[in-house]
Amino acid sequence: MIVSLRFRLLLWLLIPLAIYIIVSAAFSYRSAQQTADLIQDRALLTSAQVIASDITWLDGIPQVSVDPAALELFSSPQQDHVYYQIITSKGRLMAGRPDLPDTIDFSQTTPKFITQQYEQQTIRIATEVRSLYDTGSRINIAIRVAQTMRGHDLMLADLWRPSLHRQIAMLILAIALVVIGLTIELRPILRLKDDLATRDPMSLSPIKAAQLQGELRPIVDAFNHYIQRLNTQVAAQRRFIADAAHQLRTPLTLIDSQIQFARKITDPTRRSEVLEAMQESSRSMADLTDKLLLLSQAEVANSHAVLHQSVDLVKVVTTVLEDIVNLAQRKNIDLGIERQTPEALVIGNEALFTAMIMNLVDNAIRYTPRNGKVTVSINVNAAPNTAINNTGLKVPFVEVIVADNGPGIPAEIRSRVFERFYRHAAPGQHGTGLGLAIVKEIVLAAQGAVTLGIGPQNIGLMVLVQLPLATSIKST
């Protein structure tokens, strides 16, 4: 397979041109051949007519005297041989060669021209049939004049070769111009290649497209768009790594301080309290680590690198509530589920959907005061009026609502709570600030949307998650 763009473009341009030149040369040759044939045939026919004009009757017998001027028409530097034959319809040879090839049709009314082999040479023969009348009698006489083809072939070459030479010169000129043109026009691409090859591996600056042709600029624009998205992703990863390092440093520093303090304590009771505090710090760090890993998985899912399958959200919510009911009972919180459908199928990853519901319910229970209420509702909207996902399509979707009667979140900071490590919590409340960030990444991966609002009776917080039905995703 040819991989050179220059050579491929050269072939696309020159192959049709070469075919055109070959066809044109063939037509030129045919035209030159017809011209040479016409000139030779006219000379042969003129000679035959001159000879025919010298045929007379003598004593009732046709006689002929061949004028040398009739044959001088064929004198040429090529020294072609000239033959002639004058014969009657009764087979009487009046003059010339008796063995010229081809049969004679004495009834023909128009001159006849034919090419034959004679004495190991190619000759062109012109045959003219004349009728002679004398005292009521008629006799047909055939006058045949032949000539070798050396002059004819030279004339053909003189007529055809200049045209062929011009066409070959045009082809060579076209090849040279195309090669030069491609070399000049491909220079911006080669400069772009050199720019990319010498660029710093960590550089994500846009590619300059000022000197590129208009047809190539969309490619560079696509590269720049990709670089822009890559810049955003790299910046987010760097920020995430920096934030994660900062968040992990705090519990590690706390555990280190607790260890140093425990070494100085001799009282078993106080040492036990310190060890219990150390265990709590360790659990917090483990929880933070788990949340970081879960956030990483959610980001991978958002890039479509995780296997997506049909998941029943009713089953997921029921399982999560069964697992977390003990946490609600410790605070005497009324935890319940409201559903209008036996199943609600969406496309995504079951483990991530479980983590999403777990984070939403855990946050609601964590921030709702004792004797409060947390309700998870599942509804199916089969005929939506607005687009809910990032595709902009108005498709049937599933609504998952987690509502509580806790302190809620002020409207002015609701958009910020989806940021990583941002926390809106009262003093003494534990948390990593990653719960809603994880929820947002999982929802986006499933082509859905998540919004915050006021809870029932204008109290508390309501988290609304909208995910397309599995059937609507398949159909689109």
TORPA-955897 format. One record per atom (N, C-alpha, C): residue in one letter; x, y, z. Coordinates in pm, whole numbers, plus 50000, padded with zeros to 5 digits. Example, Ala and Ser with C-alpha at 12.3 -4.5 7.8 and 13.67 -1.06 7.14 Angstrom:
BEGIN
a513194943150780/a512304955050780/a513204967050780/s512854977550708/s513674989450714/s512905000350787/
//
This chain:
BEGIN
m500854988050000/m500005000050000/m500885012550000/i500555022349914/i501325034749905/i500915043950020/v501875047850102/v501585056050220/v501975070650199/s502695073650093/s503125087450068/s501975095650011/l501595106250081/l500515114850033/l500915121749904/r502185126149895/r502655132849775/r502535123549653/f502965111049670/f502925101649558/f501495098049521/r500625096749622/r499225093449594/r498545104849518/l498785117249561/l498205128649489/l498775129449347/l500065126549334/l500685126649202/l500025116349110/l499755104549164/l499085094349084/l497675098649044/w496935104449139/w495575108949109/w495565119448997/l496595127748992/l496635138248890/l497195133348757/l498235125048763/l498955121448642/l498375109548567/i497755100248638/i497175088748569/i496095093148469/p495125101648510/p494155106348409/p494825114148296/l495845122348331/l496535130048227/l497265120748131/a497905110348184/a498605100748097/a497625093348007/i496485089548063/i495455082747981/i494975092047869/y494765104747904/y494325114347802/y495375115747693/i496645116547729/i497705118247631/i497815105847542/i497675093947601/i497735081647522/i496585081247421/v495385084347468/v494225084447377/v494405095147269/s494885106947311/s495095117647215/s496155113947112/a497235107247158/a498285102847065/a497745092646966/a496875083647014/a496295073746925/a495435080346817/f494625090246858/f493815097446759/f494685105346663/s495775111446717/s496685118946630/s497335109746528/y497735097746573/y498345088146480/y497345084046373/r496115081446416/r495095077546318/r494845088746218/s494795101146265/s494575112446175/s495745114246078/a496975112846129/a498145114046042/a498165102845939/q497775090745980/q497745079445886/q496725081845776/q495565087245813/q494545089945713/q495015100845615/t495735110745669/t496255121345581/t497295115845483/a498235107645535/a499255101745447/a498615092645343/d497615084645385/d496925075945289/d496245084245181/l495595095145223/l494885103445126/l495835109545024/i496985114545070/i497955120644978/i498485110244880/q498845098444931/q499385088044843/q498315083144746/d497095081244796/d496025076144710/d495705086144598/r495725099044629/r495445109044526/r496545108744417/a497795106944463/a498895106344364/a498745093944276/l498395082544336/l498205070244259/l497045071644161/l495945077244211/l494765078644125/l495055088444009/t495755099244037/t496095108843932/t496965102243825/s497925094243869/s498775087143773/s497955077543688/a497025070243753/a496185060843678/a495315068243576/q494795079843615/q493945087543524/q494755093043406/v496015097143431/v496875101843322/v497165090543222/i497435078743276/i497675067243189/i496415063743111/a495275064143178/a494005060743111/a493705070342997/s494135082743009/s493855092442904/s494665089742776/d495715081542790/d496555078442673/d496135065542603/i495055059042646/i494585046642581/i493725050542460/t494035044942346/t493305047842222/t493025034742148/w492135035842044/w491855024641955/w492765025641832/l493285014141796/l494095013541673/l493735000641600/d493105002641480/d492674991041402/d491784981741483/g490884987741563/g489934979841642/g490544973241763/i491784976941793/i492444971141912/i492904982642001/p492574982242131/p493024993142221/p494524992742236/q495125004442229/q496565005842245/q496845016442352/v498025015142417/v498385024642521/v499855028142508/s500145040642531/s501525045242536/s501705052542669/v502445046742762/v502585052242898/v503495064242894/d502955075542930/d503725087942937/d504615087643061/p505915089643048/p506785089843167/p506355100143270/a505665110643226/a505225120843322/a504235115243424/a503515104443382/a502545098443475/a503225091843592/l504455087143573/l505175080443681/l506125089743754/e506405101443692/e507275110843759/e506605117143882/l505315115243895/l504615120344014/l505145114044142/f505745102144130/f506165094644250/f507655096044280/s508335104344205/s509755106044233/s509925112344371/s510755106444456/s510945111444592/s512315107444642/p512845114344744/p514135110644801/p514145096544859/q512995091144888/q512925077844949/q513085066744845/q513095070644715/q513285061044608/q512295049444615/d511045053044627/d509985042844627/d509895036544489/h509595023744485/h509375016644359/h507935018844314/v507785020644183/v506455022744125/v506195011644024/y505005005944033/y504594995243941/y503264999243880/y503034994143759/y501724996743699/y501314984643618/q500044983943589/q499474972943511/q498244978143437/i498204975043302/i497034978743223/i496554965743159/i495334961843191/i494824948943148/i493354950343110/t492954943143006/t491554943642962/t490724933543038/s489404935443025/s488494926043091/s488594912043032/k489174910942909/k489344897842847/k490664891342887/g491424898042974/g492664892243026/g493884895742948/r493764905142851/r494924908742771/r495734919342844/l497014916442871/l497904925942937/l498404935742831/m498054948242850/m498434958342754/m499804964242788/a500114965242919/a501404970942960/a501584968343109/g502844968943155/g503124968043299/g503334953943349/r503284952943479/r503544940343547/r502354930943537/p502614918443505/p501484909143496/p501084903043631/d501934904343734/d501704897043858/d501364905743978/l500834917643952/l500414925844067/l499314918444144/p499374918344277/p498404910444355/p497004916344352/d496054908144400/d494654911544416/d493904909444284/t492644905644300/t491774903544184/t491154916844141/i490724917144013/i490184929643958/i488694927743933/d487934937443980/d486494937743955/d486244947943844/f486014943043722/f485874952043608/f484534959243606/s483654955443699/s482364962443703/s482364974243801/q483494976543869/q483514987343967/q483415000743897/t482765009843965/t482545023243907/t483345034043979/t483935030544090/t484745040244166/t486145034644183/p487115043244202/p488475038444222/p488585029644348/k489495020344343/k489695011244454/k491145012344500/f491315012744633/f492645013644692/f492835002044789/i493984995844782/i494244984344867/i495734983544896/t496064978045015/t497454976045054/t497764961145049/q498844957444981/q499194943344964/q500714941644980/q501124928944987/q502544925544989/q502964921244848/y504084926844805/y504564923644670/y506094924344672/e506704913244628/e508154912144627/e508764916144761/q508174910744869/q508624912645006/q508594927345049/q507684934844991/q507494948745029/q505994951445041/t505684961445119/t504294965745129/t504044976545025/i503014974544944/i502714984144839/i501264988544852/r500995000344801/r499645005844796/r499235006044649/i498055000244619/i497604998744480/i496325006844460/a496305014644354/a495095021744313/a494605015644181/t493325012244173/t492745005944054/t491655014843999/e491775018443870/e490785026443800/e490295018443680/v489005016343665/v488405008843554/v487765018743458/r488175017943329/r487625026643226/r486945018043116/s485915023543059/s485205016842948/s485555024142818/l485975016342717/l486305022142588/l485265017542485/y484835026842399/y483815023942298/y484415026542159/d484105017342069/d484555019141929/d483575011841835/t482935019641746/t481995014141646/t481045003941706/g480435008441820/g479405000141882/g479904989441975/s481194987641984/s481714977642078/s482314984742201/r482264977442315/r482784983242440/r483704973242507/i484744978442567/i485654969942642/i486084977242769/n486154969942883/n486594975643010/n488084973243029/i488764983543067/i490204982743089/i490514987443231/a491324979443303/a491734983043440/a493124988743437/i493275000643492/i494585007043504/i494955006743652/r496065000143683/r496494998643823/r497895004643839/v498005012843940/v499295018943971/v499595015844117/a500825011144146/a501225007344282/a502525014244319/q502715016444449/q503915022944501/q504265016944636/t505575015644660/t506005011044794/t505715021944898/m505855018245029/m505325026745137/m506395034745211/r507625035245160/r508665042345235/r508325057345247/g507965063545138/g507585077645143/g506355079945230/h505395070645216/h504185071545298/h504515070845446/d505365061345485/d505715059745627/d506475071845680/l507345077345596/l508095089245639/l507155101145657/m506205102445565/m505215113145578/m504385111445705/l504005098845734/l503255096145855/l504045100145979/a505335096745980/a506185100446095/a506305115446108/d506455122345993/d506575136945997/d505305143546049/l504175137546017/l502905143246064/l502615140046210/w503025128146259/w502595123446391/w503615126446502/r504895125146470/r505895126446575/r505915140146643/p505795151246571/p505775164146643/p504645164946746/s503485159846707/s502365159846803/s502675151146924/l503265139346899/l503625130447009/l504665137047100/h505645143547038/h506675150147117/h506085161247203/r505145168747146/r504505179347225/r503735173647344/q503035162647321/q502265156547429/q503165150747538/i504275144547496/i505225139247595/i505845150847673/a506185161547604/a506735173247673/a505725179047770/m504435179247731/m503395184247819/m503265175347944/l503365162047924/l503295152848038/l504475155048133/i505675156348075/i506855158648160/i506735171848235/l506265182248164/l506075195248229/l505025194348339/a503935186948313/a502895185348415/a503445178248537/i504245167548516/i504835160348629/i505725169648710/a506565177548639/a507465186648710/a506675197148788/l505645202948726/l504855213248795/l504095207448913/v503555195248896/v502815189049006/v503745185949123/v504925180549092/v505885177549199/v506295190249272/i506615200749194/i506995213349257/i505825219149337/g504625218649278/g503445223949349/g503155216449476/l503215203149471/l502975195349592/l504025198049697/t505275199249654/t506345202149750/t506105215449820/i505705225549741/i505455238749800/i504225238449891/e503145231949842/e501885232049918/e501945223250042/l502845213250043/l502945204550160/l503905210050265/r504575220850234/r505505226550332/r504835230450463/p503635236750459/p502985239850588/p502705227450671/i502345216450607/i502105204150682/i503395198950743/l504485199750665/l505765195150718/l506225204150833/r505975217350820/r506325226250931/r505485223051054/l504215219751030/l503355215851142/l503865203051207/k504325193651123/k504895181251177/k506135184151261/d507015192751209/d508225196351283/d507875203451414/d506855212051408/d506445219151529/d505955209451636/l505175199651594/l504675189751690/l505795180651739/a506745177251648/a507825168251687/a508775174651787/t508985187751775/t509915194651865/t509225200751986/r507925199151996/r507185205252107/r507495198052237/d507485205652345/d507705199752478/d506575189852509/p506915178052563/p505885167952591/p504765172952682/m505055182652766/m504055187652860/m503315199852805/s503675204252685/s503025216052628/s501685212352568/l500665219752606/l499315217652553/l498785230552493/s499675238552437/s499255250952372/s498635247852236/p497725256352189/p497065253752060/p498055253851944/i497685246851839/i498495246451717/i498145258551630/k499175265251578/k498935276751492/k498555272151352/a497465277851300/a496955273551169/a496945285051069/a497705295851097/a497645307651010/a498125304750869/q499165296550853/q499755294250721/q499205281850651/l498255275150711/l497705263050651/l496615266450549/q496465257450452/q495405259050354/q494045257450421/g493035263150355/g491695262850413/g491175248850436/e491555239250347/e491065225550362/e491665218650484/l492845223350529/l493515216850642/l493185223350776/r492635235150772/r492365242050899/r491325234950986/p490275228850927/p489355221351015/p490045210251093/i491085204051033/i491805193551105/i492545199551223/v493225210851200/v493935217451309/v492955222451414/d491805227551369/d490795231951466/d490325220351552/a490175208651490/a489775196851568/a490855193051669/f492125193851625/f493235191251717/f493225201351833/n493025214051800/n493005224251905/n491845222352001/h490695218151947/h489565215352034/h489875203752128/y490545193652071/y490945182352154/y491955186652260/i492925195152219/i493915200152316/i493235208252426/q492225216052388/q491495223752487/q490795214552588/r490145204152536/r489495194752627/r490515187452712/l491675184152651/l492725177552726/l493285186752834/n493415199752801/n493865209452900/n492905209953019/t491625210152986/t490625210353093/t490715197953181/q490885186353113/q490985173853188/q492255173453273/v493365177753213/v494625177653289/v494555187253407/a493975199153384/a493835208653494/a492965202953605/a491875196153566/a491015190053667/a491745179053744/q492525171053671/q493285160553739/q494325166253834/r495025176853788/r496015183053875/r495365188854000/r494215195553978/r493495201054093/r493015190054185/f492545179154124/f492075167954205/f493215161854286/i494375160054222/i495525154254293/i495965163454406/a496015176654376/a496425186054480/a495435186054596/d494125186254562/d493105186054668/d493145173054746/a493305161854673/a493355148854741/a494555148054835/a495715153054787/a496905152854872/a496685161354998/h496045172954976/h495785181655092/h494805174955190/q493765168755135/q492775162355223/q493365150255295/l494235142855228/l494855131155294/l495905135455395/r496525147055372/r497565151455466/r496985154455603/t495765159755606/t495165163455734/t494965151455827/p494275140655783/p494135129155875/p495465122355905/l496375122255809/l497685116255834/l498435124155941/t498375137455931/t499035145756033/t498385143756169/l497055142656168/l496335140556293/l496695127156355/i496755116856274/i497135103556326/i498555103856379/d499455110556308/d500845111456355/d500915118556489/s500145129656503/s500135136956631/s499565128156742/q498515120656710/q497905111956811/q498865100956853/i499635095756758/i500615085456792/i501695091056885/q502195103056850/q503205109256936/q502665112157075/f501405116557080/f500795119357210/f500575106557289/a500205095857219/a499955083157289/a501225077557351/r502355080157287/r503625075157341/r503955081457477/k503465093457500/k503795100457623/k502805097457735/i501705090757704/i500665088157804/i500945074957874/t500875075458006/t501055063158086/t499745058258142/d498745067058149/d497435063158203/d496725054458099/p496375041958134/p495705032958038/p494385038357987/t493665045258076/t492345050358036/t492495061057928/r493375070457952/r493585081057853/r494195075457725/r495085065557740/r495675059457620/r494595052757536/s493625046357606/s492525039857533/s491705050257457/e491495062157517/e490745072657449/e491495077657325/v492805079057341/v493615083557229/v493595073357115/l493695060457154/l493665049957050/l492315049756979/e491245052357054/e489915052756992/e489815064556895/a490415075956933/a490435087456844/a491265084456720/m492395077356741/m493225073456628/m492455064456531/q491675055256587/q490895046256504/q489855054056424/e489245064156488/e488265072456419/e488935080256305/s490135085456330/s490875092456224/s491225083056110/s491585070656147/s491905060856044/s490685057555959/r489535056556026/r488305053755951/r487975065355857/s488185077555905/s487905089255822/s488795089255698/m490075085755719/m490995085455606/m490615074255509/a490205062655564/a489775051755477/a488535055655399/d487615062855466/d486405067455397/d486765077255286/l487705086355315/l488145095855214/l488785088755097/t489595078855126/t490245071255019/t489225064154933/d488235058054997/d487175051154921/d486425061054832/k486155073054885/k485445083054805/k486295087554686/l487585089054708/l488465092954597/l488485082254488/l488555069754528/l488535058854430/l487205058454356/l486115060654430/l484795060654368/l484645072254269/l485185083954306/l485145095354215/l485945092354088/s487085085654105/s487885081853988/s487105072453898/q486405062653955/q485585053453876/q484465060953803/a483875070853873/a482785078453811/a483305086453692/e484515091953702/e485095099253590/e485375090053472/v485845077953501/v486085068253395/v484765064553327/a483725062953408/a482405059853351/a481915071053262/n482235083453299/n481825094953219/n482545095253085/s483705088753076/s484425087852949/s484055075352870/h482985068252913/h482465056452843/h483465044952840/a484385044352935/a485335033252940/a484825021953029/v483675023853095/v483095013753183/v481925007153112/l481784994253130/l480684986953066/l479344991953117/h478464995953026/h477125000653063/h476114989553032/q475174987953126/q474174977353112/q472854982453167/s471814974553148/s470504978353199/s470444975953350/v470014986353423/v469974985853571/v468584990153616/d468014982653713/d466714985853771/d466934994753893/l466555007653883/l466785016953993/l465915013754114/v464735007954093/v463885004154207/v464614993854293/k465224984254228/k465984973954301/k467184980054371/v467884989254303/v469054995554363/v468675003654486/v467615011854477/v467185019954590/v466755011254707/t466005000654679/t465564991654786/t466744985354858/t467734980954783/t468914974854844/t469684984754930/v469854996954879/v470585007254956/v469855010455086/l468545012255080/l467795015555202/l467865004255303/e467874991955258/e468014980655352/e469384980755419/d470404985055346/d471764985155402/d471974996855498/i471265007955477/i471555019955554/i470495022755661/v469505014055673/v468405016455766/v468895017255910/n469955009955942/n470465010256081/n470985024156115/l471635031056019/l472125044556044/l470965054056070/a469845052355998/a468675060856021/a468035057956156/q468025045356194/q467405041756323/q468175047456440/r469495049156428/r470275054856538/r469845069156569/k469385076256465/k468935090156484/k467415091056485/n466765079556487/n465295079056490/n464715086856372/i465315084756253/i464865091456132/i463935082256055/d462825087856010/d461845080355930/d462375079255787/l462865067555753/l463435065155619/l462455056655539/g462035061755424/g461055054355346/g461265056055196/i460475048555119/i460535048854973/i459135050254918/e459015058354815/e457755059854743/e458025056954596/r457225048054539/r457445044554399/r456115042854329/q456105046554201/q454895045354119/q454995034254016/t456095027254014/t456315016953913/t457095005353974/p456814993053933/p457554981553991/p459014981153949/e459364987353835/e460764987753793/e460995000253710/a462235004653713/a462645016453635/a464035013553580/l464075009853452/l465335005553391/l466065017353327/v467345018453360/v468225028453300/v469505021353256/i470275028253173/i471535022553125/i472695028653203/g473555020053257/g474705024853333/g475405013353403/n476105016853510/n476845007053588/n476155005353723/e475764993053757/e474994990753879/e475754994954004/a477044991954009/a477844995454127/a477875010654145/l478005018154035/l478055032654045/l476695038454083/f475625032754029/f474295037354068/f474055034654216/t474525023354267/t474405020254410/t475155030554493/a476385034154447/a477165044254518/a476465057854513/m475815061054399/m475115073654386/m473965074654488/i473115064454492/i471995064454586/i472515064254730/m473565056654757/m474135055854891/m474625069554936/n475315076954848/n475805090254884/n474655099854911/l473615099454827/l472495108654847/l471755105754977/v471465093055004/v470735089555127/v471615091755250/d472915088355240/d473825090355353/d473925105155387/n474045113855285/n474085128255311/n472805133055378/a471645128155328/a470365132455386/a470265128355532/i470655116055563/i470595111355702/i471605118855788/r472795121355732/r473865127855808/r473485142055849/y472825149555759/y472535163655787/y471125165855840/t470285155655844/t468945157055900/t469005154956052/p468395163656129/p468445162056276/p467655149856323/r467835146356447/r467125134856505/r465615136756490/n464935125256477/n463475124856462/n463015131456331/g463935132456236/g463585138356107/g463005127956011/k462965132055885/k462355123455784/k463155124255653/v463445112555594/v464125111655465/v463305102455375/t462945107355256/t462105099655164/t462775098955027/v462795086754971/v463315084654837/v462135081254746/s461925089354641/s460805087254549/s461345083454412/i460635074354345/i461015070054210/i459785071454121/n459915079554016/n458815081653922/n459335079653780/v458435076053690/v458755074553549/v457955084653470/n458645093453397/n457995103453312/n458075098453169/a456975093253118/a456975087052985/a456785097152873/a456355109352902/a456125119452798/a456665132852844/p457965134652841/p458555147152890/p458305158752796/n458265170752853/n458095182852774/n459395190452756/t460395187052834/t461685193852826/t462805183652814/a463915188152757/a465095179452746/a465795178952881/i466195166852923/i466795165653055/i468235161053050/n468665155552939/n470045150352937/n470925158952851/n472215155952852/n473175164352781/n473135162352630/t472275153452578/t472105152352433/t471085162352381/g470315168552472/g469305178152430/g468035171652379/l467895158452392/l466725151452341/l465625150952446/k464385152352403/k463235150952492/k462845136252494/v463345128852592/v463135114452597/v462475110752729/p461785099452734/p461255094552862/p462385092552963/f462115095853090/f463175094853188/f462615090453324/v463545086553410/v463235082353547/v463665093553641/e462805096753736/e463135106553839/e463395099453971/v464535102354031/v464845097754166/v464975110254254/i464125111354354/i464105123054442/i464445118554583/v465485124754639/v465845122354779/v465555135354855/a464535135054942/a464095147155013/a464225144955164/d464605155655235/d464695155155382/d464155168055438/n463985168455570/n463515180555638/n464605186455727/g465865185155677/g466995190655750/g467165205555725/p468375210655749/p468625225055735/p468645229955591/g468835220855494/g468855224855354/g470145231955315/i470165236755190/i471325243955137/i470835256955076/p471415268355112/p470975281055054/p471105280954902/a470215287854835/a470185287754687/a471465293054626/e472115302754693/e473295308954633/e474525299954630/i474505288954707/i475685280154707/i475345266054657/r474155264254603/r473775250654559/r474645245754443/s475065254854355/s475905250554243/s477305246754288/r477755252254401/r479115249654447/r479255236254518/v478145231054572/v478265218754650/v478635206754562/f478535208554429/f478965197754340/f480475198054314/e481145208554363/e482585209254350/e483255199554447/r484405194654406/r485125185054490/r485655191754616/f485465185054726/f485965188954858/f485275201454913/y484225206254845/y483475217454901/y482445211854999/r482455217555122/r481545212555227/r480735224055283/h479435221255299/h478535230655367/h477965223255487/a478735223555594/a478355215655711/a478555223855837/a477785220155936/a477915226656067/a479195221756134/p479725229556226/p480935225256298/p480715211756366/g481715203056355/g481645189956418/g481065179156330/q480435182956216/q479895173056125/q481005167856033/h481105154456028/h482155148355947/h481705147455801/g482675146955714/g482395145455571/g483655148055490/t483595143555364/t484765145155276/t484565156055172/g483335160455152/g483085170255047/g483125164354907/l482995151054896/l483065144454766/l481735137854726/g480805136954819/g479575129454792/g478825134354671/l478485147354666/l477715152554554/l478555153554426/a479865155354440/a480725155154322/a480685141454256/i480695130854337/i480585117254285/i479235115254217/v478165119954282/v476825118654226/v476745125354089/k477305137254076/k477245144653950/k477975137053838/e479165131553868/e479915124253766/e479155111853721/i478545104753814/i477795092653779/i476585096153692/v475865106853729/v474685111053653/v475085115353512/l476155122953499/l476605127253367/l476995115353280/a477635105353343/a478015093453267/a476795086253211/a475655087353279/a474415080953234/a473565090153149/q474115101553104/q473425111153018/q472215117253088/g472345119353218/g471255124953295/g471565138753349/a470775143153445/a470945156453506/a470605155453654/v471265163753736/v470995164153879/v470855178753922/t469815181653999/t469555195254046/t469175194854193/l469345206254261/l468995207754402/l467825217354415/g466965214754513/g465835223454539/g465445222854685/i464335229654716/i463825229754853/i462975217354876/g463075211754997/g462345199755031/g460855202255046/p460105191955083/p458655193155102/p458305203855205/q457215210955179/q456725221455268/q457785232255290/n458625234455186/n459665244755191/n460625242955307/i460885230355340/i461805227155450/i462815216955398/g464065218655435/g465065208755402/g465585209755259/l466045198455207/l466695197855076/l466075186754992/m465945189454863/m465485179354769/m466535178154658/v467025165854636/v467955163154527/v467185155554419/l467145161254298/l466405155354187/l467405149954084/v467345136754062/v468185130353961/v467275125453849/q467575129353724/q466805125253608/q467705117253515/l467285104953485/l468055095853400/l467175090553288/p467645090153164/p466835085053053/p466485070253074/l465255066753034/l464885052653037/l465755044552942/a465965031952975/a466805023452891/a466255022552749/t464935021752734/t464335020652600/t464585033152518/s464585045052580/s464805057352506/s466225058552458/i467195053652537/i468595054052495/i468805044752378/k468225032952380/k468385023452271/k467785028952142/s466645036052155/s465985041152035/s466715052851974/t467455060652057/t468185071952004/t469565068451962/
//
